[in-house]
Every structure is written in structure tokens, then in C-alpha cells.
């Protein structure tokens, strides 16, 4: 693809599918034009051409200036200068969206779209006496950060429930040690003062998945399940999707295979499973896709799983990659039937990755749930630079699972900890007994992926203004206090995981001493991102922090960054400050 073509699309679920009775048919071969001759199912209320009055030339000039600023920052900091086209991909993230939106500024207005986000009740402080254990599943999704970035670049405050703090923190790369033993990931812990409340402690628990040479990974059997319905007919949807998949295809190996299933008014097989070295054939099939028609998602996902089954690679990476804006018709099936199908295929060895595109009808909560039940991950692609990050730079983590059902359980020492709260992970919490239950599903860790969890801890003896969750005394039992020697430990970390094809979990343990040190550069940056998320969520726990504190902390933690994403975060916070989005709700 030419640079000009790429720049045209730089900026630029799904719950209701399944056992529907929609007719399945074979679509035209890859060498014929695939055009669905139906009226686009564009949602009512979309902006008219008259409303789209933004001066394209002016916005393009702003994009070019922003790209130049990014490259100049690289030169001043002595970092490798980002490729001009990629820099423009970042800077251009809002241009095409603005050209195809009503350009409303300042606040997110749900009356103008049908986007859906699951309600999140922020974790509060729990008393250690009544709640000594904290148990949760890991989360390697990064979709929330890209989605929040899209809102801010459009001059809008993201809806509170679109902000999942753990996904903001885990979007970035951290300098973590590679695993050296038999386990597929390393564990790093750190204790420092909480920057937004210095009477409290901040504890970091970080996992680093083993980095692998992709050439040495098992063969992949991939099925692209692509939404080509009428709602995908905008520059930040199907055109961006086609360019994104082109990046992935260009990194396939001869031993990999790709098939393409599409769904619109009906589901169809556009490309039979094809060796990865036949890139021209695969790219031609992708390029010929056109948008139109209604959304028969149920038939599409059944067909995709059937194609994956027919081409199953024993011991390989068998995966359906669903790409959509989330505008699915449920058909005759229920959400429960769809979940059971995905879980059944997961147990048979075919995982599901979900890629979200576009604005206005993004079904975030449904797409995240689909990926969770399919042992996969969920990413939101808002521009070509994000596509490159997800499908090229992090291809190993996106496509190759090295550990599944990864759970973390933390036991706090009541002699040293009065109360604690887990920052984020609200929709990943598990019951204490789920930790040892190998039938309970949890998150997956991909090759090279890292995971960070942050706890805010109130030490014993510290007065606090926050309510601490607990329970009344028991009527029929009297707790027996055991006098244990002081180990000097603040907490004790336990982890369980399974191998990608295993059924029995393995246990790791890691004690954490009560030693407070100056934060590492990575923890300073992670703290800044977490603080940013708390402020966007209007959290009662953000303490004394403002966006100015976030900005200063993030700027101080940029030096080690060589992939530009921390620089972009600083620019995002600057944009938030300039737009005064905190006052826009």
C-alpha cells in the first residue's frame, strides 16, 4: 500500500450471534469482486454531509504539525526518531474521525450513539481482618486505553465506564526481567509511597511473559471473521480493517494458514484456508471486500468455527479473529447459547481474538466478554498505528498464548496492613475459593505480554478518611487469634496458571517484604497512568492529585521509553488539560 493510501485511513459485539437460522452460502471466489448489494444499515441520526463541515486541509495541517512535534521530541531526547508515516498515523488519529463525526466537543452524549459499556463499581478499601485475601484474574486487554484516546482526541470526555484503569496501565511496555526458570513468566514486586496519598503505600505486582522468536512458534490456523455489513461503511471501519489485516498478513509464515469468512445479509466463505506465503492471494481477497447489508453475525461465527475445525492444526495456534464495529443481530439465539458455543470451541482448542473498529455503535462490553470466554484478547483499533502495535509489534502476545487461566491471590499481613484496595480489575474479581478451582476460567498471557496490578495499602496505625469494608462479628464462631512471629512481610503473592493445552494448574509463590523504596521509573509512570484513570473516573480515591500531577509524573518517566507510547500519553494528558475535559461532564 502506498504511503498516501495509508495516510487516508490512519485514523481512521458482539453478543448477539449464534445459533440463528440465517442461511449460509458460499461467497464469490477471491478473484471476483465481492459486493453485497443491500442498502447500508446506517444507524439513524448519523451526521449528514452538511454537518460534516470541518476544513480537511486545516485539520491535515494540524496533524502534520503534531507529527513533526513528536519527531522533534525524539531528537531532543536522543531517542530513535519515529518513522514519518507512523508518526502521522498517531497524529492523524482524530482527523478522519472528525471528518466523519458531528464534531460535538466537550462531553460524551449517549443520545447520539448506541455505544455500550459495562457498569463498573470502583473497588473500595477492605479491612484485612475480615478480608485477608484478594483474588483476581489477570487482564491483558488494552482496548480501553485506545478507546479513551479516541474520545480525548475528539475533544470529548470518555464515559466513566469506558475507563478500565488496569487496561490503561497495561497498555504500555515496562522494563521487566525475562523468566529464567521453568515457568513462562517472571514476577516482580515493588513497594513505595502512594503519590496521591503519601500516608498510604502503593504495591506493584508485575508479570513478564517469556519473549519468543515468532519463527519458532507453532503453525497458526487463522480464520478472519469480518463484519462487512452496511454499518462498517466508513473510513475508520472497513477500510482501516483491511489495512490492519494487511499488516498481519505480511508477517505470516509459509506454515501458517488463513481463511476468510464474512457476514452481512448472509455469511459466506470468501477465502478457503490458504498458506501464509501466498500473501498476494490473501491480500487480494481482503482488498475486494465491500460493506453493505444487515448483520447476520450468528451464522458468521458458526461458519468461522467450522472452517477452523476443518483446518485444525494439532499442537498449533488455532484461532478465530473477529473484526467488527459491534453492530450484531442476535438472530434466533440467546447470549447464553453464544457463550456456550465459544466456550465449547475454546475447550476444543480454538481461541477467539476480537478487534473493535469505529465509533457510534461500539459494543465494548459485549466484545470484551466474547474475548474473555474465548481465551483470547480484545483490542480496539482506532488508527493504523494502533493496528501496527497490536498485530505487528505485539503479534506474539496477540496470537500466541503461553499461559492460560492465570489467577493471582494476595494474602495481606494483618500485623502490618490495616486495609487495601485493588486499583482496577473490577470485572476480573474472583472468590477466594476460585483460586484453587481449576474449572474456573481466568485470563490468558500471550508471548511477550506483561501484566501490572497495583494495590493501595493503608498501613496499621494510619488514620484514614475512607470507609473500610468489613463484616459484623459472628454469632456462632469466635475467631481464634494466632500469634505468629513477625516475618517482616507486607503480603504474600500466589499465582496459578495452566499451560495452553493443560487442565491442571501450577502454583507459584512470592513473599513481599515491608520495605518502602523510591519508585522505579516504571512504577512512577504506571502511577501516573493509574492517577489519570482515577481522575477520568472521578474517583473518590484520587486524593490530592490533579491532571497537573499526572502530567509532571508522566514527563519524568519518559526517558526510558523508546517506542513513543509514553510520549503519546503525555500529549494525551496535555490535550485533556487544554480542553478542560474534567469540567465538561
FENFEN-V202572 format. One record per pair of residues at least 6 apart in sequence whose ideal C-beta (glycine too) atoms are under 6 Angstrom apart, sorted by the first residue. I is the first residue (numbers start at 1). J is the second residue. Records with the same first field share a line. If there is no record, write none. Layout:
I = J ; J
//
This chain:
3 = 85
7 = 88
9 = 235 ; 239 ; 240 ; 243
10 = 89 ; 92 ; 383 ; 384
11 = 92 ; 93 ; 95 ; 96 ; 97 ; 383
12 = 96 ; 235 ; 236 ; 240
13 = 324 ; 326 ; 328 ; 363 ; 366 ; 367 ; 370
14 = 324 ; 326 ; 328 ; 366 ; 367 ; 370
15 = 335 ; 366
16 = 328 ; 329 ; 330
17 = 297 ; 298 ; 301 ; 328 ; 338
18 = 298 ; 333 ; 337 ; 338 ; 341
19 = 333 ; 337
20 = 298 ; 331 ; 332 ; 333
21 = 332
22 = 296 ; 299 ; 331
23 = 266
24 = 267 ; 299 ; 303
25 = 266 ; 268
26 = 268 ; 269
27 = 268 ; 270
28 = 34
30 = 271 ; 284 ; 285
33 = 288
34 = 288 ; 289
35 = 290
36 = 264 ; 292 ; 293
38 = 265 ; 292 ; 293
40 = 230 ; 233 ; 292
41 = 230 ; 231 ; 294
43 = 361
47 = 102
51 = 102
54 = 98 ; 99 ; 103
56 = 99
59 = 95
63 = 91 ; 92 ; 95
66 = 91
67 = 87 ; 88 ; 91
70 = 87
71 = 81 ; 82 ; 87
73 = 567
74 = 81 ; 82
75 = 81
79 = 562
82 = 564
86 = 385
89 = 383 ; 384 ; 385
90 = 385 ; 568
93 = 153 ; 382 ; 383
94 = 153 ; 154
96 = 235 ; 236
97 = 154 ; 236
100 = 234
105 = 155
106 = 584
107 = 157 ; 584
108 = 156 ; 157 ; 159
113 = 360
114 = 361
115 = 362
116 = 363 ; 365
117 = 159 ; 161 ; 162 ; 364 ; 365
118 = 365
119 = 161
120 = 161 ; 426
122 = 539
123 = 421 ; 422 ; 426
124 = 421 ; 469
125 = 419 ; 421 ; 466 ; 468
126 = 469
127 = 419 ; 468 ; 470
128 = 412 ; 414 ; 417
129 = 414
130 = 470 ; 471
132 = 411 ; 412
133 = 409 ; 411 ; 432
134 = 410 ; 422
135 = 409 ; 430 ; 432 ; 435
136 = 408 ; 425 ; 428 ; 429 ; 430
137 = 407 ; 428 ; 430 ; 442 ; 443
138 = 406 ; 443 ; 451
139 = 166 ; 428 ; 443
140 = 377 ; 449 ; 451
141 = 167 ; 377 ; 378
142 = 167 ; 171
143 = 378 ; 379 ; 380
144 = 164 ; 167
145 = 167 ; 168 ; 171
146 = 380 ; 382 ; 386
147 = 162 ; 380
148 = 158 ; 163
149 = 572
150 = 382
151 = 158
152 = 572 ; 575 ; 576
155 = 579
157 = 581 ; 584 ; 585
160 = 537
163 = 533 ; 536 ; 537
165 = 423 ; 424 ; 530 ; 533
166 = 424 ; 425
168 = 529 ; 533
169 = 452 ; 526 ; 529 ; 530
170 = 452
172 = 565
173 = 563
174 = 450 ; 522
175 = 522
176 = 188 ; 206 ; 208 ; 450
177 = 186
179 = 185 ; 186 ; 210
184 = 210 ; 402 ; 403
185 = 207 ; 208 ; 209
186 = 208
187 = 510
188 = 206
189 = 205 ; 512
190 = 204 ; 523
191 = 201 ; 203 ; 516
192 = 202 ; 519
194 = 200 ; 202 ; 456
195 = 527
196 = 531 ; 542 ; 543 ; 544 ; 545
197 = 543
199 = 462
200 = 456 ; 458
201 = 457
203 = 455 ; 457
204 = 454 ; 523
205 = 453 ; 493
206 = 452
207 = 451
208 = 450
209 = 402 ; 445 ; 447 ; 448 ; 449
210 = 402
211 = 448
212 = 396 ; 447
214 = 396
217 = 400
218 = 315 ; 316 ; 317
219 = 255 ; 256 ; 313 ; 316
220 = 256 ; 317
221 = 257 ; 311 ; 313 ; 316 ; 318
222 = 258 ; 319
223 = 259 ; 304 ; 307 ; 308 ; 320
224 = 260 ; 321
225 = 261 ; 300 ; 304 ; 320 ; 322
226 = 262 ; 323
227 = 324
228 = 262 ; 264 ; 289 ; 291
229 = 264 ; 293 ; 295
230 = 291 ; 292 ; 293
231 = 325 ; 327
232 = 238 ; 291 ; 325
233 = 291
236 = 358
237 = 325 ; 357 ; 358
238 = 291
241 = 323 ; 357
242 = 286
243 = 384
244 = 381 ; 387
245 = 286
246 = 283
247 = 387 ; 388 ; 391 ; 392
248 = 391
249 = 279 ; 282 ; 283
252 = 276
253 = 276
254 = 276 ; 277
256 = 276
257 = 273 ; 275
258 = 274 ; 282
259 = 271 ; 273 ; 307
260 = 270 ; 271 ; 285
261 = 269 ; 300 ; 303 ; 304
262 = 268 ; 270
263 = 296 ; 297 ; 300
264 = 293
265 = 293 ; 294
266 = 296
267 = 296 ; 299 ; 300 ; 303
270 = 285
271 = 285
273 = 311
274 = 281 ; 282
295 = 327 ; 328 ; 329
297 = 328
298 = 331 ; 333
304 = 320
305 = 345
308 = 318 ; 320 ; 350
312 = 318
317 = 400
318 = 349 ; 350
319 = 351 ; 353
320 = 352
321 = 353
322 = 354
323 = 355
325 = 357 ; 358 ; 361
326 = 362 ; 363 ; 367
327 = 361
339 = 373
342 = 352 ; 373 ; 374
343 = 373
346 = 374 ; 375
351 = 374 ; 375 ; 376
352 = 374 ; 376
353 = 376 ; 377
354 = 367 ; 370 ; 371 ; 378
355 = 379 ; 381
356 = 362 ; 367 ; 380
357 = 381
367 = 378
368 = 378
371 = 377 ; 378
375 = 404 ; 444
379 = 390
381 = 387
390 = 398
396 = 447 ; 448
397 = 446 ; 447 ; 448 ; 449
400 = 446 ; 447
401 = 444 ; 446 ; 500
402 = 445 ; 447
403 = 445 ; 497
404 = 444 ; 498 ; 500
405 = 442 ; 498
406 = 442 ; 443 ; 445 ; 497
407 = 435 ; 442 ; 496
408 = 495
409 = 435 ; 494
410 = 491 ; 493
411 = 492
412 = 420 ; 491
413 = 489 ; 490
416 = 460 ; 490 ; 514
417 = 457
418 = 458 ; 460
419 = 458 ; 468
420 = 455 ; 457
421 = 456
422 = 455
423 = 454 ; 530
434 = 440
438 = 505
452 = 526
454 = 530
458 = 464
488 = 513 ; 514
489 = 511 ; 513
490 = 512 ; 514
491 = 512
492 = 511
493 = 510
494 = 509
495 = 508
496 = 505 ; 507
498 = 505
521 = 557 ; 560
524 = 553 ; 557
525 = 557
528 = 550 ; 553 ; 554
531 = 545 ; 550
532 = 550
534 = 542
535 = 542
547 = 577
550 = 573
551 = 573
554 = 569 ; 570
555 = 570
558 = 566
//
